Amino acid sequence: MQSSRRFEIRPAEPDDLMMIASVLVRTWRATFRGIIADDYLDAMTVEEQAIRHARRMRFPGTLMMAAADMDEDRVVGFANYGKARGMPPAFDRELYELYLLPEFHRAGLGSALVGAVAAHCQETGGNSLFAWVLKDNPNRAFYERLGARAVAQGRVSVGRASLDQLAYRWDDLRALSGDASA
């Protein structure tokens, strides 16, 4: 069914914010149930996430990309990135978020979103890209399939819990972006 659909990877627009927020809430609830406390997941709202992402969208140096299902005129996934937060200088760009509705996994959209981020990263002078991923995230292998390698460990607070996370890094942005000259 998905193969006959038309998708577009494009910069997100303010009109996309409610759909982006809905993708995040649905994805967190589907992916992190049993990893993150149920009360935290159940308390998440699309409205709060839309406000949070509206702020992020306006932050200088941040790019938000949307995966849009052109047949249904809706956003089914998104990614955003910007300057690295709190890592050594060798980590110059950070993929802050990458979320795709579960029914669109394995359709190539996640790879396309990361590729678009990598291309933009290169265009703006970035040399590498990394992403923090929860250690218990069942989708962690996705980053490894795209050539990322775990290079650091840390912890992140989510609600009242402190969770283990790994930093995955890509050094070859040309290959990640699909640059034919790579």
MIDO-792925 format. One record per atom (N, C-alpha, C): y, x, z; residue in one letter. Coordinates in steps of 0.05 Angstrom, whole numbers, padded with zeros to 5 digits, always signed. Layout:
YXZA/...
//
This chain:
-00024+00016+00000M/+00000+00000+00000M/+00025+00017+00000M/+00026+00038+00017Q/+00050+00055+00019Q/+00055+00071-00007Q/+00033+00078-00022S/+00037+00094-00046S/+00053+00080-00067S/+00054+00053-00067S/+00069+00039-00087S/+00098+00035-00078S/+00104+00041-00053R/+00131+00038-00043R/+00149+00061-00052R/+00175+00055-00053R/+00195+00075-00060R/+00209+00083-00034R/+00210+00110-00029F/+00224+00121-00006F/+00246+00140-00014F/+00265+00142+00003E/+00287+00161-00002E/+00293+00176+00024E/+00297+00202+00022I/+00306+00218+00044I/+00336+00223+00039I/+00353+00214+00058R/+00382+00216+00053R/+00396+00220+00080R/+00421+00229+00079P/+00437+00230+00104P/+00439+00202+00116P/+00436+00201+00142A/+00438+00175+00156A/+00467+00166+00156A/+00471+00140+00156E/+00497+00128+00156E/+00500+00111+00182E/+00525+00106+00190P/+00529+00089+00214P/+00514+00063+00213P/+00512+00051+00189D/+00497+00026+00186D/+00467+00028+00193D/+00457+00053+00194D/+00429+00058+00199D/+00423+00059+00229D/+00443+00060+00246L/+00439+00067+00274L/+00420+00048+00289L/+00422+00022+00285M/+00404+00004+00299M/+00375+00008+00289M/+00371+00014+00264M/+00344+00019+00254M/+00333+00046+00265M/+00350+00066+00265I/+00342+00092+00277I/+00334+00089+00306I/+00351+00074+00321A/+00345+00069+00349A/+00318+00054+00352A/+00313+00035+00335S/+00288+00020+00336S/+00264+00038+00330S/+00267+00056+00310V/+00246+00075+00304V/+00240+00092+00329V/+00261+00102+00342L/+00257+00119+00365L/+00242+00104+00387L/+00251+00080+00394V/+00238+00065+00416V/+00209+00058+00409V/+00205+00048+00385R/+00177+00042+00377R/+00159+00066+00377R/+00170+00088+00367T/+00154+00113+00365T/+00147+00124+00392T/+00167+00125+00410W/+00162+00135+00437W/+00141+00118+00451W/+00143+00092+00448R/+00124+00074+00462R/+00096+00077+00450R/+00093+00082+00424A/+00067+00085+00412A/+00055+00112+00417A/+00072+00133+00417T/+00063+00161+00419T/+00059+00170+00447T/+00078+00163+00465F/+00079+00176+00491F/+00067+00158+00514F/+00056+00135+00507R/+00044+00118+00528R/+00021+00134+00540R/+00020+00137+00566G/+00000+00153+00579G/+00009+00182+00584G/+00031+00190+00571I/+00043+00217+00575I/+00068+00214+00591I/+00085+00195+00584I/+00110+00188+00598I/+00105+00162+00612I/+00116+00159+00636A/+00112+00136+00653A/+00119+00110+00638A/+00101+00090+00641D/+00105+00064+00628D/+00132+00052+00635D/+00141+00054+00660D/+00166+00041+00668D/+00189+00054+00653D/+00188+00080+00647Y/+00209+00093+00632Y/+00209+00083+00603Y/+00185+00082+00591L/+00183+00073+00563L/+00191+00044+00560L/+00182+00027+00579D/+00189-00001+00578D/+00218-00007+00582D/+00232+00011+00596A/+00261+00007+00601A/+00278+00016+00578A/+00267+00031+00559M/+00283+00040+00536M/+00292+00016+00520M/+00318+00017+00511T/+00328-00004+00494T/+00339+00006+00468T/+00337-00010+00448V/+00347-00002+00422V/+00378+00001+00424V/+00391-00016+00439E/+00420-00015+00441E/+00429+00012+00454E/+00416+00021+00475E/+00423+00046+00488E/+00418+00069+00469E/+00396+00069+00454Q/+00390+00090+00435Q/+00410+00090+00412Q/+00419+00067+00404A/+00439+00066+00382A/+00465+00079+00391A/+00473+00074+00416I/+00498+00086+00426I/+00494+00116+00428I/+00471+00125+00438R/+00466+00154+00440R/+00466+00168+00413R/+00454+00155+00393H/+00453+00167+00366H/+00480+00165+00352H/+00496+00145+00358A/+00523+00144+00347A/+00539+00168+00356A/+00537+00175+00382R/+00550+00199+00392R/+00540+00224+00378R/+00514+00226+00376R/+00502+00250+00363R/+00511+00252+00334R/+00512+00230+00320M/+00519+00230+00292M/+00548+00240+00288M/+00565+00236+00308R/+00593+00244+00306R/+00597+00273+00315R/+00577+00285+00327F/+00580+00312+00338F/+00582+00332+00316F/+00602+00349+00316P/+00606+00369+00294P/+00581+00387+00292P/+00573+00392+00267G/+00551+00410+00262G/+00523+00398+00264G/+00522+00372+00270T/+00497+00358+00272T/+00492+00342+00246T/+00468+00344+00236L/+00460+00328+00212L/+00438+00309+00220L/+00440+00284+00212M/+00419+00265+00216M/+00410+00255+00189M/+00384+00257+00184M/+00372+00249+00158M/+00355+00224+00164M/+00354+00206+00145A/+00339+00181+00147A/+00318+00180+00125A/+00294+00170+00132A/+00273+00164+00113A/+00275+00133+00109A/+00284+00125+00085A/+00288+00097+00080A/+00267+00086+00061A/+00256+00063+00069D/+00238+00048+00052D/+00256+00031+00034D/+00258+00039+00008M/+00276+00026-00010M/+00267-00002-00017M/+00241-00008-00016D/+00232-00035-00022D/+00238-00055+00000D/+00240-00045+00024E/+00246-00064+00047E/+00274-00059+00058E/+00289-00040+00046D/+00316-00034+00054D/+00318-00030+00084D/+00301-00011+00094R/+00301-00005+00123R/+00294+00025+00127R/+00304+00035+00149V/+00298+00062+00158V/+00271+00062+00173V/+00253+00080+00164V/+00226+00081+00177V/+00222+00107+00192V/+00241+00125+00190G/+00239+00150+00204G/+00266+00165+00202G/+00269+00185+00219F/+00293+00201+00218F/+00289+00228+00231F/+00307+00246+00225A/+00307+00273+00237A/+00336+00281+00241A/+00341+00296+00262N/+00368+00308+00264N/+00366+00336+00276N/+00386+00351+00269Y/+00386+00379+00278Y/+00415+00389+00280Y/+00417+00412+00293G/+00443+00425+00296G/+00439+00453+00309G/+00461+00463+00320K/+00460+00489+00333K/+00439+00488+00356K/+00426+00510+00360A/+00406+00512+00382A/+00420+00508+00409A/+00407+00494+00426R/+00417+00489+00453R/+00401+00505+00473R/+00413+00524+00486G/+00401+00538+00509G/+00378+00557+00503G/+00376+00566+00478M/+00355+00585+00471M/+00368+00612+00465M/+00352+00633+00463P/+00363+00659+00455P/+00377+00658+00428P/+00396+00676+00423P/+00410+00675+00397P/+00393+00676+00372P/+00369+00687+00374A/+00351+00688+00351A/+00343+00660+00342A/+00346+00640+00359F/+00340+00613+00352F/+00367+00600+00344F/+00374+00601+00319D/+00401+00592+00312D/+00403+00562+00306D/+00382+00548+00297R/+00383+00520+00292R/+00360+00506+00306R/+00365+00481+00315E/+00344+00466+00329E/+00341+00439+00316E/+00316+00432+00311L/+00308+00405+00303L/+00307+00389+00329L/+00327+00372+00334Y/+00329+00357+00359Y/+00308+00334+00360Y/+00305+00320+00338E/+00287+00297+00337E/+00275+00294+00310E/+00250+00285+00310L/+00236+00277+00286L/+00218+00254+00293L/+00224+00231+00284Y/+00208+00207+00290Y/+00203+00191+00265Y/+00179+00181+00263L/+00170+00165+00240L/+00153+00142+00251L/+00158+00118+00242L/+00141+00096+00251L/+00112+00103+00246L/+00094+00096+00265P/+00066+00104+00263P/+00053+00095+00237P/+00060+00072+00227E/+00047+00062+00202E/+00055+00078+00177E/+00075+00096+00180F/+00083+00113+00158F/+00074+00142+00162F/+00058+00148+00182H/+00047+00175+00186H/+00029+00181+00162H/+00028+00206+00155R/+00010+00216+00133R/+00019+00206+00106R/+00043+00197+00103A/+00054+00189+00077A/+00072+00210+00064A/+00075+00233+00078G/+00092+00255+00068G/+00121+00253+00077G/+00128+00232+00091L/+00156+00228+00099L/+00165+00248+00121L/+00147+00254+00140G/+00154+00273+00161G/+00160+00301+00148G/+00142+00309+00131S/+00146+00335+00117S/+00172+00335+00100S/+00177+00312+00087A/+00201+00310+00071A/+00226+00312+00088A/+00226+00299+00112L/+00249+00300+00130L/+00253+00329+00140L/+00232+00342+00148V/+00234+00370+00157V/+00244+00388+00134V/+00233+00383+00110G/+00242+00399+00087G/+00272+00395+00081G/+00282+00370+00084A/+00310+00365+00079A/+00327+00379+00100A/+00318+00378+00125V/+00332+00392+00147V/+00333+00422+00141V/+00310+00434+00133A/+00308+00462+00128A/+00327+00470+00105A/+00328+00453+00084A/+00346+00459+00061A/+00375+00459+00070A/+00383+00439+00086H/+00410+00438+00096H/+00416+00461+00114H/+00397+00468+00131C/+00399+00491+00149C/+00406+00516+00133C/+00391+00521+00111Q/+00396+00544+00094Q/+00424+00543+00082Q/+00432+00519+00072E/+00458+00516+00059E/+00481+00522+00078E/+00476+00519+00104T/+00497+00523+00124T/+00494+00550+00138T/+00477+00567+00127G/+00475+00594+00138G/+00454+00598+00160G/+00437+00578+00164G/+00416+00581+00184G/+00394+00599+00175G/+00383+00614+00194N/+00362+00633+00188N/+00334+00623+00197N/+00334+00607+00218S/+00309+00597+00228S/+00314+00569+00241S/+00292+00556+00246L/+00293+00529+00257L/+00271+00527+00278L/+00277+00514+00300F/+00256+00510+00320F/+00258+00481+00331F/+00237+00472+00344A/+00236+00446+00356A/+00221+00447+00382A/+00231+00434+00402W/+00216+00430+00427W/+00197+00407+00423W/+00172+00410+00430V/+00151+00389+00427V/+00136+00387+00453V/+00133+00363+00463L/+00117+00359+00487L/+00089+00371+00483L/+00080+00386+00503K/+00054+00399+00501K/+00032+00378+00496K/+00034+00355+00508D/+00014+00334+00505D/+00019+00315+00482D/+00038+00321+00465N/+00044+00304+00442N/+00020+00305+00423N/+00008+00282+00417P/-00015+00282+00399P/-00009+00290+00370P/+00017+00292+00363N/+00025+00299+00336N/+00034+00328+00334N/+00028+00344+00354R/+00037+00372+00354R/+00026+00388+00330R/+00002+00382+00321A/-00010+00396+00299A/+00006+00393+00273A/+00022+00372+00271F/+00039+00368+00248F/+00057+00392+00244F/+00070+00402+00265Y/+00088+00425+00263Y/+00072+00450+00255Y/+00048+00453+00265E/+00032+00476+00258E/+00024+00475+00228E/+00018+00451+00218R/+00011+00448+00190R/+00034+00456+00172R/+00058+00452+00182L/+00082+00460+00167L/+00090+00489+00170L/+00073+00504+00184G/+00077+00533+00187G/+00092+00541+00211G/+00098+00523+00230A/+00112+00531+00254A/+00092+00544+00273A/+00103+00562+00290R/+00086+00575+00310R/+00099+00572+00337R/+00083+00568+00357A/+00093+00565+00385A/+00103+00592+00394A/+00128+00593+00403V/+00140+00618+00411V/+00151+00618+00440V/+00152+00595+00452A/+00163+00593+00479A/+00152+00568+00493A/+00153+00569+00520Q/+00145+00546+00536Q/+00168+00538+00553Q/+00168+00514+00561G/+00189+00504+00579G/+00181+00478+00592G/+00199+00466+00606R/+00195+00440+00619R/+00219+00423+00612R/+00214+00397+00611V/+00235+00378+00606V/+00232+00355+00625V/+00254+00345+00636S/+00253+00321+00653S/+00255+00296+00636S/+00237+00278+00641V/+00238+00252+00628V/+00233+00232+00650V/+00255+00217+00656G/+00253+00200+00679G/+00250+00216+00704G/+00230+00210+00720R/+00225+00225+00745R/+00204+00246+00741R/+00194+00250+00717A/+00173+00269+00712A/+00184+00295+00699A/+00170+00316+00704S/+00176+00342+00692S/+00151+00348+00674S/+00156+00351+00648L/+00134+00354+00629L/+00135+00381+00615L/+00112+00391+00609D/+00110+00417+00594D/+00117+00412+00565D/+00131+00432+00553Q/+00137+00430+00525Q/+00135+00458+00513Q/+00132+00459+00486L/+00130+00484+00471L/+00152+00484+00451L/+00163+00508+00446A/+00182+00512+00424A/+00167+00522+00400A/+00168+00507+00379Y/+00156+00514+00353Y/+00178+00525+00335Y/+00173+00548+00322R/+00193+00560+00306R/+00183+00565+00277R/+00201+00559+00258W/+00197+00566+00230W/+00216+00589+00223W/+00205+00610+00212D/+00222+00632+00203D/+00228+00632+00173D/+00211+00619+00158D/+00214+00618+00129D/+00225+00591+00120D/+00252+00588+00121L/+00264+00563+00114L/+00261+00556+00085L/+00260+00577+00068R/+00257+00572+00039R/+00231+00558+00033R/+00210+00568+00045A/+00183+00556+00041A/+00183+00528+00053A/+00194+00525+00077L/+00195+00499+00091L/+00210+00478+00075L/+00231+00486+00062S/+00248+00467+00046S/+00236+00462+00019S/+00215+00476+00011G/+00203+00472-00015G/+00218+00486-00037G/+00235+00506-00030D/+00250+00522-00049D/+00231+00536-00067D/+00232+00531-00092A/+00213+00542-00112A/+00215+00573-00114A/+00238+00583-00106S/+00241+00613-00107S/+00230+00627-00083S/+00219+00611-00064A/+00207+00623-00040A/+00183+00640-00046A/
//
